[in-house]
Amino acid sequence: MTNYLAIKFLFRPRNPWRIGSFTIQGVIPRRRHELAVAVGEVVSRELLPQDQIAAALSTPDIRRNMAELAGETVARRVASFPVLRPFPRALRAAVAQQVAKAVNREVRSLLADEGPEMVNRVLSSVDIAQLVADELNAMDWDYLEAMVYAVAGKELKLIEVMGGVLGALIGLVQAAVVYFV
């Protein structure tokens, strides 16, 4: 029972209870901002470092998709240029298609040559740790608690059970000592 309560007191009470000069509040609500910053730093340093994100964004598939997206976007815009409206639709589509091919080719070439440097420059302006911390700080308490229990529920239950077993064994040893002494 004590382990069950200890685990519940990780999250509760969410708001501080004042009893005389004592303040009672769950560990996670009391240290929420510190924990969010610490988790953000671990995520940005250990789980998703900048070089790993840069490598993932610089794969040939990503470069190809970016080039195709750029070509398709330019083709849509070229096809709707007011200057081309007097021309037949087929001609506008052909011009847009040729421009899209040229953009696709140039973007592929640019990303092949400069892609990793471009990604690193963009990522250097993104603070992953702060993004994670902000997200955790903005999370609803019930959702955060449910997420922790979803991830570590079995382990927390095991802590409860093992604490009960250990407490029972210590109680038996104490009873034996008292009985025989």
N, C-alpha and C positions, 0 to 999 in steps of 0.2 A: 504494500500500500504506500509506503514512504517513497519508493522509487517511482511509482505511478504519479504521485503528487509532485515529486521533483521534476519529472519530465513535463507535466502540465505547467509547472511554475516557470518553465523556460519561456512560455508565451503569456502567462497570466499571473497576476492581473495586468491588463494592458495599460491602464491608467494608474498612476501612483495612489496608493492608499496611505494616508498619514495616520499613524497611531502614536500620539504623543510626539516625541522627538524622532521616532522611527518612520522610515518610508519603505513601504513594501511595493515592489513592482517586478514583473517578470524580467528575466535577464535580457532577453532579446528586445523587448520594447524599450528597456532602459538604455541599451547600448546599440540601438538600431542604426544610428548614423555611423558609428565607429565600425560596426560589423559590415555595413554596406560598402564603406570605403575599403575595408580589408578584402572583402570578396572581389570588389572591382579591381584592386591591385593584383590579386592572385590570378584573376581571369586574364587581365591584360599582359601579365608577365609570364605566367606558366601555361595557361590553356590556349589563349589566342594571341601570341605575340605578333607584333607588326610584321616581321619577316615571314611568318607562316601565313598570315592573311594575304600579304603581297604575293607570295608564291601561288596561293590558291587562285587569286585573281589574274594571274599571269599565265595560266594554262592555255594551251592552244585552243581548246573548246571555248573558253571564255573570250579570248581574243576574236575568234571567228564569230561568235554570237554578237559581240559588240560591233564588229565591222558590218555584219548583216543588218543589225538594228539601225546603225547610222545610215547605211544605204537606203533602207526602207523609209526612214524618216525624211531623208532628203528627197527621195522620189515622190512622196506624198506632197511635200511642200512645193516642189518644182511643178508638179502636175496642176497645182492650184494657183500658180502665179497669174495675176491679172494680165500680164503682158502676153501670155500664151493663150488666152481665152479665144481670140479670133481664129486660132488654128484648129484644125480638126482634132477630135478627141484621140484618134489613133496616133497622130503626130505628137501630141502632148505626152501620150503614154510612152512612145518610143524615146522621146527626149528625156523624160523622167527616168526611164529604164537605163539609158546610157549614162546619165549622171549618177544614178544609184550604183552602177557597176564601177564607175571611176572612184566614187567615194568609198565604196567597199574595198577596192584594191588599195587605195591610199591609206585608209584607216588600218587595214591589215599590215601594211608595210610599216606604218608609223608605230603600231603596237608591237610589232616584232622587234623593231630597233629600240624604241624608247619606252615600251610598255612597263617594264619593271621600275624604271626611274619615275615614270608618271604615277604609278600606283604608290610608290614610296612617298612621293611628294604629297599626294592626296591623303594618305594614311597618317602622315606626320602631323596633319592638322586635326586629326580625330583622336580624342581622348577616350579610349575604350574603357579605362578604369572609371572615369567620371560618368560615362553613359550607363555602365552597369550599376554604379552606386545610385545614380538618380532613379533608375528603374526600380531598384529594390526599395528605395525610400518612398517612392510613389505607390508601391503595391499596397493593396488592401490587406488588412491584418488577417482576415479569415482565409483569403487566398494564399498568403504567405505561409500560414500555419498548415493549411491543407497540402501545400506543395512540399513542405518539410516532411510531413507525415507520409506523403505518397512516396517520397524518395527513400526515407529512412524509417518507415513505420515498422518493418520487421525487426530491424536492429534495435529500435527503441523498445519494442515489446520484449525482445530477448534480454535487454538490460533490466527491465522490470522483473522478468521471471528469474534471471540469474541472481538479482539482488534479493529476491524472496528466498531462493534456495540457500544462498550464502547466509542470510539473516537467520534462517531456520537452523542451519548447521552451527552457527555461533551460539544461538540460543540453547541448542542441545548440549554443546560443550560447556556452556556456563551452568546449565542445570546439573550436568554430571559433576562438575567441580564443586558446586554448592552441596550436592547430595553426598558426595564422598568425602568432603572436607568437613 
